[in-house]
């Protein structure tokens, strides 16, 4: 079994020391969906949701959340993010969110990418809950994680 990096020899949680790692160009992408009823999708597409433009607000929420990941997840390192993009698109059965997060650092940006998608979808949920009481957030997954040496 692989040893967990966030657990010390006694089994206690700890923050990993990445101080000795060489900074690299890091990129992570995540994806998720929220399933909505037909009425909610139609109202979203016609911009008839009382709280405003759902996809734009959810996009901004996801970007903001990626920047605050270390505040939300206790053992995450604060990262200086170079780029955050969150794209949301509607389908007949809901909304898909895809994030792309980039930084140069000693640790990856996958938690930021996953946080961006999660909060984007939670924002859709919040904004559509007056219309749809049975929404389901699903399929949140890391799509890709890369790192390259910086010259």
Secondary structure, DSSP 8 states (H G I E B T S, - for coil): ----TTB-TTS-B-----TTS--EEEEEEEEEEEE--HHHHHHHHTT--TT--HHHHHHHHHHHHHHTHHHHSTT-----EEEEEEEEEEETTEEEEEEEEEEEESS--HHHHHHHHHHHHHHHHHHHTTT-S--EEEEEEEEEEEEEE--
